[in-house]
Every structure is written in structure tokens, then in C-alpha cells.
Amino acid sequence: MTFTKIAGISLTALLSVTVLAGCSPSTGDGTETTVLKVAFNQGEDHPQYVAMEALGEALSERTDGAFEIQMFPNELLGSQQETIANVQSGSIDMSLIVGSLLENVNPDFVAFNLPYVFDSSEQQMSVLNDPAIVGDLYASMEDTGITVAGSFHSGVRNVYTKTGPIETPADLAGQKIRVIQNDTMTTMMNLMGGSGTPMGQGDVYTAIQSGVLDGGENNELIYNGLKHDEVAPYYARTNHLMVPDYLVVNTALLAGMSAEHRAIFEEEFAAAVELEVDLWNDSEETAITAAEAAGATFNDVDTDLFKEAVQPLVDDKLSASSVAQALYDSVQNAE
């Protein structure tokens, strides 16, 4: 398994990371409280934010105040790419990271970022939170200072445009569609018929409005939450991606936990995953209703046409790594 380290993180810096996140208040009985700083790029009403808050409350209660979680939403601690490096160095403790960005650290994560790999959120979560399947992958970056604690569902990504509905790959011809800043995502959109255009999420609304972009691709929550339905009202259910979000944790922090506290953390994270999926489903319905009220229209497509179009990408990525192929096969064999 190969992976590249984020530049600038020295072994000495990693070894010097302390378990405590800054100054730790006392619980009142003399026990120090470790406040875990968590970076997040969405708002306080997002299902993952709510689930992490619930995790923090349960963790504090079950550890008698030894640990608390403090969330920093809306990129207050930097972009997702920036927070990966900050978790590695220990300047923050955890961050929620879209799966495609972890390919930059370990390319084998691509197995779970490929189009049409998952059939449902239940299948996705059963695979991505099964230590027997993903244990080695999640621990593979520990010498860079980060460990993946687990995965959250992050919806299904679809294409939306400003000029008219998309029904076939041919309808995307010549259209500049925003994608995550990752080579896999760019290639995917090109194969789907459009012109994949990497761009930070914060610039997308203005870029579509001004004509720099013709559309984007994302889940319904982001589509409505960032008001992209105002500038790109045609939402096609291509269902091309179900990219997970991972909770990445500073490795030294986890290593410094007692066995009891580590077990509690893992148990409560599993509960948070279940809560988040339920919250996501409810929020998705609300977002669709709100987008339609704003003037958006939703249409289904023949997904087999798009699946066939992106198959060369799937074949190419899996041929490069036997580990990625095995991980991909684990999904196909899962119910």
C-alpha cells in the first residue's frame, strides 16, 4: 500500500503532539477535561454536526468529564484540505473530511470514491464502519499523524445545471460542471459528458451566476443549503456518487486514550453514525421541498447510460492497486 505524506510534518513534530488540546478545565473533582477541537466545513444544522454534538455529550457523560467535544463549523479552522495537515500536526484534534481528499494521502481510498460503487446508505455504512474490511486502510496513515475513526453518510451526488434538464451524457456536452478538487472527480465528469471544473465550494454560486460555470454536482442538502437552486434550477438524479465523509483523528490523541475511554469513544461514534443517517434522510426530504419551492425541478435519468460512460475510470483506478480492488470487491459482495 502506497501513500504520500503531507509536506511539512516532521517526525519530531508528530512525536511532540500532546494528548491535551490546549488548556484543559477541571471537572470539579480534580479531573482535567480534554477539550477536543473538531473542524467542520458546514453549518450547525447539518446532520453530521448534530451527530457530532450528540457524540460529544455522550462522551463527556460516560467519561465523567474527561473528554468534551468542541465543534468549529463553517470552515472556521480552515478548508478541509488545510485541516488534514492541522490534525496531523495536532493543532486541532479531529476533522470531518470528504473521502476524495484522503486519496491525496493514501490513493487506496479511491475504492470508495468511485462512481456507482454503493447501492444504498445502509450498504455504505455497513462496509465503511466494519473494522474487518477497513481497519488496515484507516490505520494506514498513522505514520503521517492521522487515523480514520470511521465514516459518515454524505448523501448521493447528482448533477445540476442552469440552462436545462440533463437526461443523457450528451446533454452535458460543452457544460462546465464544478467538481471536488481531485483528479478522479474531474475525469469522472469528463466521462459523464461534461467538462469537469475543480473549484472550492465557496465560489460555486457566483461562478454559476456569472457564467464561469454551467452547473455543479452535489447532494440535495448542499444544493439547497448553499442556494445553488437559485442559479442552477435543473437537478438531474444521476446518482453517480455516494462519497463518504470521514472523521480523521490525531493519532497521538487516540494512542493517549485509555483502553476504556477508547472503547467508549468507538461505541458512541457508532451511535452517532446511526443518528446521522436518520437525520440525513429527514433533512434530504426537507431540502428537496425547499428547493422546489425556490423553483428547482428534479428529473430522473437512465443511470445505466452514465454508469457505462464512467466504467473506464473505475477499471483504470482499480487496475492500479490490488488493495483498492479488494476494497471495491468488498462493497460488491456486501448486502
Sine and cosine of phi, psi and omega as CSV:
sin_phi,cos_phi,sin_psi,cos_psi,sin_omega,cos_omega
0.00,0.00,0.78,-0.63,-0.02,-1.00
-0.91,-0.41,0.49,-0.87,0.08,-1.00
-0.32,-0.95,0.35,-0.94,-0.03,-1.00
-0.93,-0.36,0.62,-0.79,0.00,-1.00
-1.00,0.08,0.55,-0.84,0.12,-0.99
-0.93,0.37,0.77,-0.64,-0.07,-1.00
-0.90,0.43,0.55,-0.84,0.12,-0.99
1.00,-0.08,-0.06,1.00,0.00,-1.00
-0.98,-0.21,0.96,-0.29,-0.06,-1.00
-1.00,0.03,0.38,-0.92,0.06,-1.00
-0.87,0.50,-0.64,0.77,0.01,-1.00
-0.87,0.49,-0.67,0.75,0.00,-1.00
-0.91,0.42,-0.64,0.77,-0.02,-1.00
-0.91,0.42,-0.66,0.75,-0.04,-1.00
-0.94,0.33,-0.36,0.93,-0.04,-1.00
-1.00,0.01,-0.07,1.00,-0.01,-1.00
-0.90,0.44,0.76,-0.65,0.06,-1.00
-1.00,-0.10,0.35,-0.94,-0.01,-1.00
-0.95,0.31,-0.59,0.81,-0.06,-1.00
-0.97,0.25,0.68,-0.73,0.00,-1.00
-1.00,-0.10,1.00,-0.02,-0.02,-1.00
0.94,0.33,-0.46,-0.89,0.00,-1.00
-0.97,0.26,0.74,-0.68,-0.05,-1.00
-0.95,-0.30,0.85,-0.53,0.04,-1.00
-0.95,0.32,0.28,-0.96,0.05,-1.00
-1.00,0.01,0.51,-0.86,0.03,-1.00
-0.99,0.16,-0.18,0.98,-0.02,-1.00
0.94,-0.34,-0.37,0.93,0.03,-1.00
-0.95,-0.31,0.28,0.96,0.01,-1.00
1.00,-0.09,-0.19,0.98,0.01,-1.00
-0.99,0.16,0.75,-0.66,0.04,-1.00
-0.98,0.20,0.60,-0.80,0.03,-1.00
-0.98,-0.21,0.83,-0.56,0.10,-1.00
-1.00,0.01,0.91,-0.42,0.01,-1.00
-1.00,-0.01,0.90,-0.44,-0.06,-1.00
-1.00,-0.04,0.90,-0.43,-0.01,-1.00
-0.99,0.11,0.82,-0.57,-0.06,-1.00
-0.86,-0.51,0.85,-0.53,0.02,-1.00
-1.00,0.05,0.64,-0.77,0.00,-1.00
-0.55,-0.83,0.61,-0.79,-0.10,-1.00
-0.98,-0.19,0.07,1.00,0.04,-1.00
-0.89,-0.46,-0.09,-1.00,-0.09,-1.00
-1.00,0.02,0.01,-1.00,-0.09,-1.00
-0.94,0.33,-0.31,0.95,-0.01,-1.00
-1.00,-0.04,0.01,1.00,-0.01,-1.00
-0.94,0.33,0.63,-0.78,-0.01,-1.00
-0.81,0.58,-0.59,0.81,0.00,-1.00
-0.94,0.35,-0.59,0.81,0.05,-1.00
-0.90,0.44,-0.73,0.68,-0.02,-1.00
-0.89,0.46,-0.67,0.74,0.00,-1.00
-0.91,0.42,-0.62,0.78,0.02,-1.00
-0.94,0.34,-0.57,0.82,0.09,-1.00
-0.89,0.46,-0.67,0.74,0.04,-1.00
-0.90,0.44,-0.64,0.77,0.07,-1.00
-0.86,0.51,-0.69,0.72,-0.01,-1.00
-0.89,0.45,-0.66,0.75,0.01,-1.00
-0.90,0.43,-0.69,0.72,-0.01,-1.00
-0.92,0.38,-0.63,0.78,0.00,-1.00
-0.90,0.44,-0.68,0.73,0.02,-1.00
-0.89,0.45,-0.70,0.72,-0.03,-1.00
-0.91,0.41,-0.71,0.70,-0.10,-0.99
-0.98,0.22,-0.33,0.94,0.05,-1.00
-0.98,-0.20,0.23,0.97,-0.01,-1.00
0.82,0.58,0.65,0.76,0.08,-1.00
0.99,0.14,0.15,0.99,0.01,-1.00
-0.93,0.37,-0.50,0.87,0.01,-1.00
-0.73,-0.68,0.62,-0.78,0.17,-0.99
-0.73,-0.68,0.43,-0.90,0.05,-1.00
-0.93,-0.37,0.74,-0.68,0.07,-1.00
-0.87,-0.49,0.90,-0.43,-0.05,-1.00
-1.00,0.04,0.62,-0.78,0.08,-1.00
-0.83,-0.56,1.00,-0.03,-0.09,-1.00
-0.99,0.16,0.01,-1.00,0.16,-0.99
0.83,0.56,0.58,0.81,0.05,-1.00
0.87,0.49,0.49,0.87,0.03,-1.00
-0.88,0.48,-0.46,0.89,0.01,-1.00
-0.97,-0.22,0.23,0.97,0.04,-1.00
0.92,-0.39,0.12,-0.99,0.05,-1.00
-0.92,0.38,0.26,-0.97,0.01,-1.00
-0.85,0.52,-0.68,0.74,0.00,-1.00
-0.87,0.49,-0.66,0.75,0.01,-1.00
-0.92,0.40,-0.61,0.79,-0.07,-1.00
-0.96,0.29,-0.37,0.93,0.10,-0.99
-0.85,0.52,-0.76,0.65,0.00,-1.00
-0.90,0.44,-0.58,0.81,-0.01,-1.00
-0.94,0.33,-0.55,0.84,0.10,-0.99
-0.93,0.36,-0.64,0.77,0.04,-1.00
-0.85,0.53,-0.68,0.73,-0.05,-1.00
-0.98,0.20,-0.32,0.95,-0.02,-1.00
1.00,-0.02,0.10,1.00,0.03,-1.00
-0.95,0.31,-0.42,0.91,0.26,-0.97
-0.76,-0.64,0.29,-0.96,-0.16,-0.99
-1.00,-0.08,-0.62,0.78,-0.07,-1.00
-0.55,-0.83,0.36,-0.93,0.11,-0.99
-0.46,-0.89,0.54,-0.84,0.11,-0.99
-1.00,-0.05,0.85,-0.53,-0.18,-0.98
-0.80,-0.60,0.74,-0.67,0.09,-1.00
-0.91,0.42,0.63,-0.78,-0.14,-0.99
-0.84,0.54,-0.58,0.82,-0.07,-1.00
-0.89,0.45,-0.50,0.87,0.00,-1.00
-0.94,0.34,-0.45,0.89,0.01,-1.00
-0.95,0.31,-0.28,0.96,0.12,-0.99
-0.86,0.50,-0.48,0.88,-0.01,-1.00
-0.94,0.34,-0.31,0.95,0.03,-1.00
-0.98,-0.18,-0.70,0.71,0.08,-1.00
-0.68,-0.73,0.95,-0.32,-0.08,-1.00
-0.86,0.51,-0.32,0.95,-0.03,-1.00
-0.92,0.39,-0.28,0.96,0.08,-1.00
-0.89,0.45,-0.25,0.97,0.00,-1.00
-0.86,0.52,-0.45,0.89,-0.04,-1.00
-0.82,0.57,-0.52,0.85,-0.05,-1.00
-0.98,-0.18,0.05,1.00,-0.01,-1.00
-0.94,-0.33,0.01,1.00,-0.07,-1.00
-0.98,0.22,0.48,-0.88,0.00,-1.00
-0.90,0.44,0.64,-0.77,0.10,-0.99
0.88,0.48,0.48,0.88,0.01,-1.00
-0.98,0.20,-0.59,0.81,-0.04,-1.00
-0.96,-0.27,0.53,-0.85,0.04,-1.00
-0.99,-0.13,-0.42,0.91,-0.06,-1.00
-0.36,-0.93,0.29,-0.96,0.05,-1.00
-0.91,0.41,-0.55,0.83,0.02,-1.00
-0.90,0.44,-0.71,0.71,0.04,-1.00
-0.89,0.45,-0.69,0.72,-0.02,-1.00
-0.86,0.51,-0.76,0.65,-0.05,-1.00
-0.94,0.35,-0.54,0.84,0.01,-1.00
-0.92,0.40,-0.55,0.84,0.02,-1.00
-0.99,0.16,-0.74,0.67,-0.16,-0.99
-0.97,0.23,-0.16,0.99,0.09,-1.00
-0.87,-0.49,0.43,0.90,0.06,-1.00
-0.97,-0.24,0.96,-0.28,-0.05,-1.00
-0.83,0.56,-0.50,0.87,0.00,-1.00
-0.90,0.43,-0.46,0.89,-0.02,-1.00
-1.00,-0.08,-0.71,0.71,-0.19,-0.98
-0.94,-0.35,0.01,1.00,-0.07,-1.00
-0.81,0.58,-0.76,0.65,-0.01,-1.00
-0.91,0.40,-0.63,0.78,0.01,-1.00
-0.89,0.45,-0.72,0.70,-0.05,-1.00
-0.93,0.37,-0.44,0.90,0.02,-1.00
-1.00,-0.04,-0.09,1.00,-0.16,-0.99
-0.92,0.39,-0.30,0.95,-0.07,-1.00
-0.96,-0.27,0.23,0.97,-0.10,-1.00
-0.89,0.45,-0.49,0.87,0.01,-1.00
-0.97,0.23,-0.09,1.00,0.16,-0.99
-0.99,-0.14,-0.07,1.00,0.08,-1.00
0.97,-0.22,0.05,1.00,0.00,-1.00
-0.78,-0.62,0.53,-0.85,0.09,-1.00
-0.77,-0.64,0.65,-0.76,0.08,-1.00
-1.00,0.07,0.86,-0.51,0.00,-1.00
-0.98,0.18,-0.50,0.87,-0.02,-1.00
0.24,-0.97,-0.17,-0.98,-0.14,-0.99
-0.76,-0.65,0.59,-0.81,0.16,-0.99
-0.95,-0.31,0.51,-0.86,0.17,-0.99
-0.93,0.37,0.59,-0.81,-0.02,-1.00
-0.70,-0.71,0.53,0.85,0.09,-1.00
0.98,0.21,-0.07,-1.00,0.02,-1.00
-0.90,-0.43,0.76,-0.65,-0.06,-1.00
-1.00,-0.02,0.66,-0.75,-0.01,-1.00
-0.69,-0.73,0.20,-0.98,-0.05,-1.00
-0.99,-0.10,0.66,-0.75,0.13,-0.99
-0.72,-0.69,0.57,-0.82,-0.11,-0.99
-0.67,-0.75,0.20,-0.98,-0.08,-1.00
-0.98,-0.18,-0.32,0.95,-0.17,-0.99
-0.97,-0.23,-0.38,0.92,-0.02,-1.00
0.14,-0.99,0.23,-0.97,-0.07,-1.00
-0.92,0.39,0.53,-0.85,0.08,-1.00
-0.97,-0.23,0.81,-0.59,0.02,-1.00
-0.85,-0.53,-0.48,0.88,0.00,-1.00
-0.68,-0.73,0.28,-0.96,0.07,-1.00
-0.83,0.56,-0.52,0.85,0.00,-1.00
-0.89,0.46,-0.48,0.88,-0.01,-1.00
-0.93,0.36,-0.30,0.95,0.00,-1.00
-1.00,0.00,-0.07,1.00,-0.06,-1.00
-0.83,0.56,0.79,-0.61,0.06,-1.00
0.98,0.18,-0.01,1.00,-0.05,-1.00
-1.00,-0.10,0.77,-0.64,0.00,-1.00
-1.00,0.07,0.92,-0.39,-0.08,-1.00
-0.91,-0.41,0.82,-0.57,0.00,-1.00
-0.91,0.42,0.70,-0.72,0.09,-1.00
-0.75,-0.66,0.26,-0.97,0.11,-0.99
-0.86,0.51,0.51,-0.86,-0.07,-1.00
-0.97,0.25,0.98,0.20,-0.10,-0.99
-0.38,-0.92,0.68,-0.73,-0.07,-1.00
-0.88,0.48,-0.60,0.80,0.01,-1.00
-0.87,0.49,-0.69,0.72,-0.02,-1.00
-0.93,0.38,-0.61,0.80,0.03,-1.00
-0.90,0.43,-0.73,0.68,0.02,-1.00
-0.88,0.47,-0.66,0.75,0.02,-1.00
-0.84,0.55,-0.76,0.66,-0.04,-1.00
-0.92,0.40,-0.59,0.80,0.05,-1.00
-0.88,0.47,-0.66,0.75,0.02,-1.00
-0.94,0.35,-0.49,0.87,0.02,-1.00
-0.95,0.30,-0.16,0.99,0.07,-1.00
0.90,-0.44,-0.27,0.96,-0.01,-1.00
-1.00,-0.10,-0.20,-0.98,0.08,-1.00
-0.90,-0.43,0.98,-0.21,-0.04,-1.00
-0.90,0.44,0.82,-0.57,-0.08,-1.00
-0.82,-0.57,0.98,-0.20,-0.01,-1.00
-0.91,0.42,0.68,-0.73,-0.02,-1.00
-0.27,-0.96,0.55,-0.84,0.10,-0.99
-0.90,0.43,0.55,-0.83,-0.10,-1.00
-0.87,0.49,-0.58,0.81,-0.07,-1.00
-0.92,0.40,-0.28,0.96,-0.05,-1.00
-0.99,-0.16,-0.07,1.00,-0.18,-0.98
-0.93,0.37,-0.71,0.71,-0.05,-1.00
-0.82,0.57,-0.79,0.61,-0.04,-1.00
-0.90,0.43,-0.60,0.80,-0.02,-1.00
-0.91,0.41,-0.63,0.77,0.06,-1.00
-0.94,0.35,-0.69,0.72,-0.03,-1.00
-0.86,0.51,-0.63,0.78,-0.06,-1.00
-1.00,0.06,-0.19,0.98,0.00,-1.00
0.99,-0.10,0.01,1.00,0.08,-1.00
-0.90,0.43,-0.60,0.80,0.10,-0.99
-0.89,-0.45,0.41,-0.91,0.11,-0.99
-0.98,-0.19,-0.19,0.98,0.00,-1.00
0.13,-0.99,-0.23,-0.97,0.00,-1.00
-0.50,-0.87,-0.14,-0.99,0.08,-1.00
-0.56,-0.83,0.82,-0.58,-0.02,-1.00
-0.17,-0.99,0.02,-1.00,0.02,-1.00
-0.99,0.14,0.17,-0.99,-0.08,-1.00
-0.90,0.43,-0.55,0.84,-0.01,-1.00
-0.90,0.44,-0.72,0.70,0.01,-1.00
-0.94,0.35,-0.67,0.74,-0.01,-1.00
-0.81,0.59,-0.74,0.68,0.00,-1.00
-0.99,0.13,-0.66,0.75,-0.08,-1.00
-0.88,0.47,-0.58,0.81,0.01,-1.00
-0.99,-0.11,0.18,0.98,0.07,-1.00
0.89,0.46,0.44,0.90,0.07,-1.00
-0.92,0.39,-0.34,0.94,0.05,-1.00
-0.91,0.42,-0.33,0.94,0.03,-1.00
-0.96,0.27,-0.51,0.86,-0.10,-1.00
-0.93,-0.37,-0.23,0.97,0.02,-1.00
-0.64,-0.77,0.98,0.17,-0.20,-0.98
-0.99,0.15,0.02,1.00,-0.03,-1.00
-0.96,-0.27,0.93,-0.36,-0.09,-1.00
-0.92,-0.40,0.92,-0.40,-0.04,-1.00
-0.97,-0.22,0.79,-0.61,-0.03,-1.00
-0.99,0.15,0.97,0.26,0.07,-1.00
-0.97,0.26,-0.40,0.92,0.05,-1.00
0.79,0.61,0.61,0.79,-0.18,-0.98
-0.99,0.16,-0.38,0.92,-0.06,-1.00
-0.65,-0.76,0.61,-0.79,0.17,-0.99
-0.75,-0.66,0.90,0.43,-0.06,-1.00
-0.96,0.27,0.79,-0.61,-0.01,-1.00
-0.98,0.19,0.30,-0.95,0.21,-0.98
-0.95,-0.31,0.69,-0.72,-0.03,-1.00
-0.94,-0.33,0.59,-0.81,0.17,-0.99
-1.00,-0.03,0.95,-0.33,0.03,-1.00
-0.99,-0.15,0.67,-0.74,-0.12,-0.99
-0.80,-0.60,0.59,-0.81,0.09,-1.00
-0.87,0.50,0.80,-0.59,-0.10,-0.99
-0.88,0.47,-0.63,0.77,0.00,-1.00
-0.90,0.43,-0.56,0.83,0.04,-1.00
-0.89,0.46,-0.75,0.67,0.01,-1.00
-0.89,0.45,-0.66,0.75,-0.01,-1.00
-0.89,0.45,-0.47,0.88,-0.03,-1.00
-0.99,0.11,-0.16,0.99,0.05,-1.00
-0.96,0.27,0.55,-0.84,0.14,-0.99
-0.93,0.36,0.32,-0.95,0.02,-1.00
-0.86,0.52,-0.61,0.79,0.00,-1.00
-0.91,0.42,-0.73,0.69,-0.02,-1.00
-0.93,0.37,-0.60,0.80,0.04,-1.00
-0.89,0.46,-0.66,0.75,0.01,-1.00
-0.90,0.43,-0.66,0.75,0.03,-1.00
-0.89,0.45,-0.71,0.71,0.02,-1.00
-0.85,0.53,-0.73,0.69,-0.03,-1.00
-0.91,0.41,-0.64,0.77,0.03,-1.00
-0.90,0.44,-0.69,0.72,-0.03,-1.00
-0.96,0.27,-0.47,0.88,0.10,-0.99
-0.91,0.41,-0.66,0.75,0.03,-1.00
-0.86,0.51,-0.64,0.76,0.04,-1.00
-0.92,0.40,-0.60,0.80,0.01,-1.00
-0.91,0.41,-0.58,0.81,0.03,-1.00
-0.89,0.46,-0.71,0.71,0.01,-1.00
-0.89,0.46,-0.68,0.73,0.02,-1.00
-0.88,0.47,-0.69,0.72,-0.07,-1.00
-0.89,0.46,-0.64,0.77,0.01,-1.00
-0.89,0.47,-0.69,0.72,0.03,-1.00
-0.89,0.45,-0.70,0.71,0.02,-1.00
-0.90,0.44,-0.62,0.79,0.00,-1.00
-0.89,0.47,-0.73,0.69,-0.03,-1.00
-0.86,0.50,-0.68,0.74,0.03,-1.00
-0.91,0.41,-0.69,0.72,-0.04,-1.00
-0.92,0.39,-0.56,0.83,0.00,-1.00
-0.89,0.45,-0.70,0.72,0.03,-1.00
-0.88,0.47,-0.67,0.75,0.02,-1.00
-0.90,0.44,-0.66,0.75,-0.02,-1.00
-0.91,0.42,-0.65,0.76,0.01,-1.00
-0.89,0.45,-0.71,0.71,0.02,-1.00
-0.88,0.48,-0.68,0.73,0.00,-1.00
-0.92,0.39,-0.63,0.78,0.01,-1.00
-0.91,0.41,-0.66,0.75,0.04,-1.00
-0.90,0.44,-0.62,0.78,0.05,-1.00
-0.90,0.43,-0.48,0.88,0.02,-1.00
-0.99,0.12,-0.05,1.00,0.06,-1.00
0.94,-0.33,0.05,1.00,-0.01,-1.00
-0.97,0.23,0.51,-0.86,0.11,-0.99
-0.85,-0.52,0.61,-0.79,-0.03,-1.00
-0.91,-0.41,0.68,-0.73,0.06,-1.00
-0.68,-0.73,0.54,-0.84,0.08,-1.00
-1.00,0.07,0.38,-0.93,0.03,-1.00
-0.74,-0.67,0.19,-0.98,0.15,-0.99
-0.99,0.14,0.99,-0.10,-0.10,-1.00
-0.90,0.43,-0.36,0.93,0.02,-1.00
-0.88,0.48,-0.55,0.84,0.01,-1.00
-0.90,0.43,-0.68,0.74,-0.01,-1.00
-0.96,0.26,-0.60,0.80,0.03,-1.00
-0.89,0.46,-0.66,0.75,0.04,-1.00
-0.91,0.42,-0.61,0.79,-0.04,-1.00
-0.91,0.42,-0.57,0.82,-0.07,-1.00
-1.00,-0.08,0.00,1.00,-0.03,-1.00
-0.85,0.53,-0.60,0.80,0.05,-1.00
-0.85,0.53,-0.58,0.81,0.05,-1.00
-0.91,0.42,-0.71,0.71,0.01,-1.00
-0.86,0.51,-0.74,0.67,-0.02,-1.00
-0.88,0.47,-0.67,0.75,-0.04,-1.00
-0.91,0.41,-0.72,0.69,-0.04,-1.00
-0.92,0.40,-0.62,0.78,-0.04,-1.00
-0.97,0.24,-0.48,0.88,0.01,-1.00
-0.94,0.35,-0.32,0.95,-0.06,-1.00
-0.99,0.12,-0.24,0.97,-0.08,-1.00
-0.47,-0.88,0.84,-0.54,0.06,-1.00
-0.93,0.37,-0.48,0.88,0.04,-1.00
-0.92,0.38,-0.73,0.69,0.03,-1.00
-0.88,0.48,-0.64,0.77,0.02,-1.00
-0.89,0.46,-0.68,0.73,0.00,-1.00
-0.90,0.43,-0.64,0.77,0.04,-1.00
-0.91,0.41,-0.67,0.75,0.03,-1.00
-0.89,0.46,-0.68,0.73,0.00,-1.00
-0.90,0.44,-0.53,0.85,0.01,-1.00
-0.90,0.44,-0.53,0.84,0.06,-1.00
-0.94,0.33,-0.71,0.71,-0.04,-1.00
-0.90,0.43,-0.44,0.90,0.00,-1.00
-1.00,0.01,-0.16,0.99,-0.02,-1.00
-0.99,0.13,0.52,-0.85,0.03,-1.00
-1.00,0.06,0.00,0.00,0.00,0.00
